[in-house]
Amino acid sequence: MAFLGLVPSEHSSGRSRRTGAITRTGNSFLRLLLVETSWHYALAERMSEKLDRKRRGASGQIAAYAARASERLHRVYARLSYRRRNGKVAVVAVARELAGFVWGIMTDSTL
């Protein structure tokens, strides 16, 4: 997540700790793809025929991982928008979570 610049910047001194906007370090194209993809989690997931075919073609573990990720990402967006956060802030938070799921599926040797 830090590699993509999706973590908040920090300005700390002594006991005070202030976080700011995202750092924007790393690959800007990958960050853009994650943020644009994250806008889709604002709506509840509807299983299209195309998505259903793709999930049926994948292994059971990967399909379950994808379903868990989809549910969690939608919940993160819903929770942040319920708290009256700016929509853009909520989407960047979802993009950060999505980066974690992508990293997890790439590094998990059991999948």
C-alpha positions, 0 to 999 in steps of 0.5 A, spaced: 500 500 500 505 504 501 509 502 494 503 505 491 502 511 495 495 509 498 497 511 505 496 517 509 502 522 510 504 524 517 507 530 520 509 528 527 513 532 533 513 530 540 506 527 542 502 530 536 501 526 530 497 529 524 496 525 518 495 528 511 493 526 504 495 520 501 503 520 499 502 519 492 509 515 491 510 509 487 506 508 480 501 513 479 498 508 473 497 502 478 494 507 483 489 510 478 487 503 476 485 501 483 482 508 485 477 507 478 476 500 480 474 502 487 468 506 485 464 500 483 464 498 490 460 504 492 454 500 489 452 493 492 455 487 487 450 484 482 452 478 479 452 479 472 452 472 467 459 474 465 462 475 472 458 468 474 462 465 468 469 467 470 468 465 477 465 458 475 471 457 471 476 459 477 478 455 483 473 454 489 478 458 493 480 463 489 472 464 487 471 464 495 477 469 496 474 474 490 467 474 494 470 475 501 474 481 498 467 484 494 463 484 500 468 487 505 470 492 500 463 494 499 462 494 507 468 499 507 465 504 502 458 503 506 461 504 513 465 510 511 459 514 507 455 512 513 460 516 517 459 522 512 466 522 509 467 525 502 466 520 497 473 521 494 476 519 501 472 513 501 474 510 494 481 511 496 480 507 502 477 502 498 483 502 493 487 501 499 484 495 501 483 492 494 491 493 494 491 489 500 487 483 497 491 483 490 497 483 494 494 477 498 492 473 493 499 474 489 503 472 495 498 466 498 501 460 496 495 456 498 491 459 492 
